[in-house]
Amino acid sequence: MALETGTNPVRRGRQRHRRSTIRILEEAVHLLRLSSVSALICYYVGSLPFILGLLYFFSDMSRSAFAADHCGIAALGLALLYVWMKSWQSVFAVQIRHQIETKQMRGPTLSQLFILTANQSIIHASGFIVLPVALLLAIPFGWCFAFYQNATAMEDRQNQGLNTVCGRAWQQAQLWPQQNHILLSIFFVFGIVVFFNLAIALYVLPHALKKILGINTIFTLSGINALNTTFWATAAGITYLCIDPIVKTAYTLRCYYGEAIKTGDDIHTQLKRVILMGKALAPVILAASIMSLLNTGPAQAAETGVIETKPGNVRISPQTMNDAIEKVLEQRAFAWRLPRDVKKQKEKENPGPIAAAVKWIITKLGNLFDTLW
């Protein structure tokens, strides 16, 4: 039947399990917000030295009179910094993968780090040729970009060879092309917005310091000449440091959901989260049960929300259970997707008469101090 209608059951299954692009972005931002400090340290320990080395190399090679004498050594050092960056970015992606799967985060051993570094240096060395050519051809760029991002995120298994990493990365790059290209478009537009905002901030901040504190810097003394190639390269480097963690997290999520079609890891992770949530509710239920055992009368049981139907048979009231569940859901780990409480917002927007009077007095005193200043 599948051959007659021209439909593929595997393709239908992949489309059914495809997450929307907005959901991938929301989950990526949420994972970064809840990620451990060690994961972010791993990323910036690897990326920051390369960006600083690249800016120095760019400035030195374009302005130094002795650039030709040490060009080879400088290029070799920059290549080593690039390998260093890609290795630590892969460690960052592995930690994000462990966070998705609610696994305990463990640092790689020395042998695992050596294999990871070898794989990443060989794979990403070809990116300098493949990605510019794919960008000129336009059409294959999305798949090639996804392949290199997936290769960074595929070092989640121990001692896997280069062929295994490349095979898994290319398989996931072919999955959900529409989602991949929409992600690329969003990151491109977002990157341009961040780039120009950073460029404006870098140019305006020195002039603001001169205007407010009277501090002269090289930017204020140079005037419009400060907008040189080094300035734009610095803005581009800071933009990369701001955008790339979200890109790595989003493509790690794509690989996780793509492989979960066959492995079912997403269902296993959801069950694990339900168990963890049950463990969080267990102390509340246990405390309510202990309180029910200490109660001696129906009136006291009604106050605590515990009802004793028969001797030895204790039932917790629905209101007590709902209060306990709401208390747990107010935690940061569960509240990011809940709707906002409109009633509380209205109460904040419409304060009482005493709060309004205090706010009026504070406003008037502030205006008075502004006038005296």
C-alpha positions as CSV (number, residue, x, y, z in Angstrom):
1,M,0.0,0.0,0.0
2,A,2.9,2.3,0.8
3,L,4.3,1.7,-2.7
4,E,1.0,2.3,-4.4
5,T,0.3,5.6,-2.7
6,G,3.9,6.8,-3.0
7,T,4.3,7.4,0.8
8,N,7.1,6.2,3.0
9,P,6.2,4.9,6.5
10,V,9.6,5.9,7.9
11,R,9.2,9.4,6.5
12,R,5.7,9.7,8.0
13,G,7.1,8.7,11.3
14,R,9.9,11.3,11.1
15,Q,7.4,14.0,10.3
16,R,5.2,13.0,13.1
17,H,8.0,13.3,15.6
18,R,9.4,16.6,14.2
19,R,9.4,19.4,16.7
20,S,8.5,22.9,15.6
21,T,11.3,25.4,15.1
22,I,9.9,27.7,17.8
23,R,9.8,24.8,20.3
24,I,13.4,23.9,19.5
25,L,14.5,27.5,20.2
26,E,12.4,27.7,23.4
27,E,13.9,24.5,24.7
28,A,17.4,25.6,23.7
29,V,17.1,28.9,25.6
30,H,15.6,27.1,28.6
31,L,18.4,24.6,28.7
32,L,21.0,27.4,28.6
33,R,19.2,29.2,31.4
34,L,19.2,26.1,33.6
35,S,22.7,24.8,32.5
36,S,25.4,24.5,35.0
37,V,28.2,27.0,35.3
38,S,30.7,24.3,34.4
39,A,29.1,23.8,31.0
40,L,29.4,27.5,30.1
41,I,32.9,27.6,31.5
42,C,33.8,24.7,29.1
43,Y,32.4,26.6,26.2
44,Y,34.1,30.0,26.9
45,V,37.4,28.4,28.0
46,G,37.6,27.0,24.5
47,S,36.1,29.8,22.4
48,L,37.4,32.9,24.1
49,P,41.1,32.2,23.5
50,F,40.5,31.5,19.8
51,I,38.5,34.7,19.3
52,L,41.2,36.8,21.0
53,G,43.9,35.1,19.0
54,L,42.0,35.6,15.8
55,L,41.5,39.3,16.5
56,Y,45.2,39.7,17.4
57,F,46.3,37.7,14.3
58,F,44.0,39.8,12.1
59,S,45.2,43.1,13.5
60,D,48.9,42.1,13.5
61,M,48.9,40.7,9.9
62,S,47.1,43.8,8.6
63,R,49.3,46.5,10.3
64,S,52.6,45.0,11.5
65,A,55.7,45.8,9.4
66,F,57.2,42.5,10.4
67,A,54.1,40.4,9.7
68,A,55.8,38.2,7.1
69,D,58.6,37.2,9.5
70,H,56.2,35.5,12.0
71,C,53.2,34.7,9.8
72,G,53.8,30.9,9.8
73,I,54.2,30.6,13.6
74,A,51.2,32.8,14.2
75,A,49.1,30.8,11.8
76,L,50.1,27.6,13.5
77,G,49.2,29.0,16.9
78,L,45.8,30.1,15.6
79,A,45.2,26.6,14.1
80,L,46.0,25.0,17.5
81,L,43.6,27.5,19.2
82,Y,40.9,26.5,16.7
83,V,41.3,22.8,17.5
84,W,41.2,23.8,21.2
85,M,38.0,25.6,20.7
86,K,36.2,22.8,18.7
87,S,37.2,20.3,21.4
88,W,35.8,22.3,24.3
89,Q,32.7,23.1,22.3
90,S,32.1,19.4,21.8
91,V,32.5,18.9,25.6
92,F,29.9,21.7,26.1
93,A,27.5,19.9,23.7
94,V,28.0,16.6,25.6
95,Q,27.1,18.3,28.9
96,I,24.0,19.8,27.3
97,R,23.1,16.3,26.0
98,H,23.5,14.9,29.6
99,Q,21.3,17.7,30.8
100,I,18.6,16.9,28.3
101,E,18.7,13.2,29.3
102,T,18.8,14.2,33.0
103,K,22.1,12.2,33.4
104,Q,24.8,13.0,35.9
105,M,27.4,15.2,34.2
106,R,30.9,13.7,34.2
107,G,34.0,15.2,32.7
108,P,35.7,13.2,30.0
109,T,38.7,11.0,30.8
110,L,42.1,11.7,29.2
111,S,41.7,9.0,26.5
112,Q,38.1,10.2,25.7
113,L,39.4,13.8,25.4
114,F,42.2,12.6,23.1
115,I,39.8,10.8,20.8
116,L,37.3,13.7,20.9
117,T,40.1,16.1,19.9
118,A,41.3,14.0,17.1
119,N,37.8,13.6,15.6
120,Q,36.9,17.2,15.9
121,S,40.2,18.4,14.4
122,I,39.9,16.1,11.4
123,I,36.2,16.9,10.8
124,H,36.3,20.7,11.2
125,A,39.5,21.1,9.2
126,S,37.5,20.6,6.1
127,G,35.0,23.2,7.1
128,F,37.2,26.0,5.8
129,I,36.8,24.6,2.3
130,V,33.3,23.0,2.3
131,L,31.3,25.7,4.0
132,P,32.5,28.7,1.7
133,V,31.9,26.5,-1.4
134,A,28.5,25.4,-0.1
135,L,27.6,29.1,0.6
136,L,28.5,30.1,-2.9
137,L,26.3,27.3,-4.3
138,A,23.6,28.3,-1.8
139,I,21.5,25.1,-1.9
140,P,23.7,22.6,0.0
141,F,24.8,25.1,2.7
142,G,22.0,24.2,5.1
143,W,22.9,20.5,5.1
144,C,26.7,21.2,5.3
145,F,26.2,23.6,8.2
146,A,24.0,21.1,10.0
147,F,26.6,18.4,9.5
148,Y,29.4,20.3,11.2
149,Q,27.1,21.4,14.0
150,N,26.0,17.8,14.5
151,A,29.6,16.5,14.5
152,T,30.2,18.8,17.5
153,A,27.2,17.4,19.3
154,M,27.8,13.7,18.4
155,E,30.7,13.0,20.9
156,D,28.2,11.7,23.5
157,R,29.4,8.1,23.3
158,Q,32.7,6.7,24.5
159,N,35.5,5.9,22.2
160,Q,33.6,6.1,18.9
161,G,35.6,6.3,15.7
162,L,35.7,9.0,13.1
163,N,33.4,7.1,10.7
164,T,30.8,6.6,13.4
165,V,30.7,10.3,14.2
166,C,30.5,11.4,10.6
167,G,27.8,8.8,9.8
168,R,25.6,9.9,12.7
169,A,26.2,13.6,11.9
170,W,25.3,13.2,8.3
171,Q,22.2,11.1,9.0
172,Q,20.9,13.8,11.4
173,A,21.8,16.6,8.9
174,Q,19.4,15.0,6.3
175,L,16.6,14.9,8.9
176,W,13.9,17.6,8.9
177,P,15.4,20.0,6.3
178,Q,12.6,22.5,6.6
179,Q,13.2,22.9,10.3
180,N,17.0,23.2,9.7
181,H,16.6,26.0,7.2
182,I,14.2,27.9,9.3
183,L,16.6,27.7,12.2
184,L,19.4,29.0,9.9
185,S,17.2,31.9,8.8
186,I,16.3,32.9,12.4
187,F,19.9,32.7,13.6
188,F,21.1,34.8,10.6
189,V,18.6,37.6,11.3
190,F,19.2,37.4,15.0
191,G,22.9,37.5,14.5
192,I,22.7,40.6,12.3
193,V,20.5,42.4,15.0
194,V,23.0,41.4,17.8
195,F,26.0,42.5,15.6
196,F,24.7,46.0,15.0
197,N,23.5,46.4,18.6
198,L,27.0,45.5,19.8
199,A,28.6,47.7,17.3
200,I,26.5,50.7,18.4
201,A,27.2,49.9,22.0
202,L,31.0,49.7,21.5
203,Y,31.0,53.0,19.7
204,V,28.6,54.9,22.0
205,L,30.0,53.7,25.3
206,P,33.4,55.5,25.1
207,H,31.6,58.7,24.1
208,A,29.2,58.3,27.0
209,L,32.2,57.9,29.4
210,K,33.7,61.1,28.0
211,K,30.4,63.0,28.3
212,I,29.6,61.9,31.8
213,L,33.0,61.3,33.5
214,G,35.3,63.3,31.2
215,I,37.4,60.2,30.3
216,N,39.1,60.3,26.9
217,T,39.9,57.0,25.2
218,I,41.4,56.0,21.8
219,F,37.9,55.8,20.4
220,T,37.0,59.4,21.3
221,L,40.3,60.7,20.1
222,S,40.1,58.8,16.8
223,G,36.6,60.0,16.0
224,I,35.0,58.3,12.9
225,N,38.4,56.6,12.2
226,A,37.6,54.2,15.1
227,L,35.2,52.4,12.8
228,N,38.0,50.4,11.1
229,T,38.2,46.8,10.2
230,T,39.5,45.8,13.7
231,F,36.4,47.4,15.2
232,W,34.0,45.4,13.0
233,A,36.0,42.2,13.6
234,T,35.7,42.7,17.3
235,A,32.0,43.2,17.1
236,A,31.7,40.1,14.9
237,G,33.8,38.1,17.5
238,I,31.6,39.2,20.4
239,T,28.5,38.4,18.4
240,Y,29.8,34.9,17.8
241,L,30.4,34.3,21.5
242,C,26.8,35.5,22.2
243,I,25.0,33.5,19.5
244,D,27.0,30.3,19.1
245,P,26.0,28.7,22.5
246,I,22.3,28.9,21.4
247,V,23.2,27.4,18.0
248,K,25.1,24.5,19.6
249,T,22.2,23.8,22.0
250,A,19.6,23.9,19.3
251,Y,21.5,21.4,17.1
252,T,22.1,19.2,20.1
253,L,18.4,19.1,20.6
254,R,17.8,18.3,16.9
255,C,20.3,15.3,17.2
256,Y,18.7,14.1,20.4
257,Y,15.1,14.1,18.9
258,G,16.3,12.7,15.6
259,E,18.0,9.7,17.3
260,A,15.1,9.3,19.7
261,I,12.9,8.2,16.7
262,K,14.7,4.8,16.8
263,T,15.9,4.6,20.4
264,G,12.9,6.1,22.2
265,D,15.3,8.1,24.5
266,D,12.8,11.0,24.6
267,I,10.1,8.8,26.2
268,H,12.6,7.4,28.7
269,T,13.7,10.9,29.6
270,Q,10.1,12.0,30.1
271,L,9.4,9.0,32.4
272,K,12.5,9.9,34.3
273,R,11.3,13.4,34.8
274,V,8.0,12.2,36.0
275,I,9.8,10.0,38.6
276,L,11.9,12.9,39.7
277,M,8.7,15.0,40.1
278,G,7.2,12.2,42.1
279,K,10.2,12.2,44.4
280,A,9.8,15.9,44.8
281,L,6.2,15.4,45.9
282,A,7.0,12.5,48.1
283,P,8.1,14.5,51.2
284,V,4.9,16.6,51.0
285,I,2.7,13.5,50.9
286,L,4.7,11.9,53.7
287,A,4.4,15.0,55.8
288,A,0.6,15.1,55.2
289,S,0.4,11.4,56.2
290,I,2.3,11.9,59.4
291,M,0.1,14.9,60.3
292,S,-2.9,12.7,59.7
293,L,-1.6,10.1,62.1
294,L,-1.1,12.7,64.8
295,N,-4.6,14.1,64.4
296,T,-7.2,13.0,67.0
297,G,-10.5,14.4,65.8
298,P,-12.4,15.0,62.6
299,A,-12.4,18.8,63.1
300,Q,-8.6,18.9,63.3
301,A,-8.4,16.5,60.3
302,A,-10.6,18.8,58.3
303,E,-8.3,21.8,59.1
304,T,-5.2,19.9,57.9
305,G,-7.0,18.5,54.8
306,V,-6.7,14.9,55.9
307,I,-9.9,12.8,56.2
308,E,-10.1,9.5,58.1
309,T,-12.8,7.4,56.5
310,K,-12.2,4.2,58.6
311,P,-9.8,3.3,61.4
312,G,-6.4,2.9,59.7
313,N,-7.7,4.2,56.4
314,V,-6.5,7.7,55.8
315,R,-7.4,9.8,52.7
316,I,-5.9,13.1,51.8
317,S,-8.3,15.8,50.7
318,P,-8.0,17.0,47.0
319,Q,-7.4,20.6,48.2
320,T,-4.3,19.6,50.2
321,M,-3.0,17.6,47.2
322,N,-3.6,20.5,44.8
323,D,-1.8,22.9,47.2
324,A,1.2,20.5,47.3
325,I,1.3,20.1,43.6
326,E,1.1,23.9,43.0
327,K,3.9,24.5,45.5
328,V,6.1,22.1,43.5
329,L,5.1,23.6,40.1
330,E,6.1,27.0,41.4
331,Q,9.8,25.9,41.3
332,R,11.9,27.3,38.5
333,A,12.4,24.0,36.8
334,F,8.6,23.6,36.2
335,A,7.3,27.2,36.0
336,W,8.9,28.4,32.7
337,R,6.0,27.1,30.5
338,L,3.2,27.9,32.9
339,P,0.8,30.9,32.0
340,R,1.2,34.1,33.9
341,D,-1.1,34.8,36.8
342,V,-3.3,37.6,35.4
343,K,-5.0,38.2,38.8
344,K,-1.7,38.8,40.6
345,Q,-0.6,41.2,37.8
346,K,-3.8,43.2,38.1
347,E,-3.3,43.3,41.9
348,K,0.2,44.7,41.3
349,E,-1.1,47.2,38.7
350,N,-3.9,48.3,41.1
351,P,-2.3,48.8,44.5
352,G,-4.2,49.7,47.6
353,P,-4.6,53.3,48.9
354,I,-1.7,53.1,51.4
355,A,0.7,51.7,48.7
356,A,-0.5,54.4,46.3
357,A,0.1,57.2,48.9
358,V,3.6,55.9,49.6
359,K,4.4,55.6,45.9
360,W,3.2,59.2,45.4
361,I,5.5,60.5,48.2
362,I,8.5,58.6,46.9
363,T,7.9,60.0,43.4
364,K,7.7,63.6,44.7
365,L,10.8,63.2,46.8
366,G,12.6,61.8,43.8
367,N,11.6,64.8,41.7
368,L,12.8,67.1,44.4
369,F,16.2,65.5,44.6
370,D,16.4,65.7,40.8
371,T,15.7,69.4,40.8
372,L,18.3,70.1,43.6
373,W,20.9,68.0,41.7
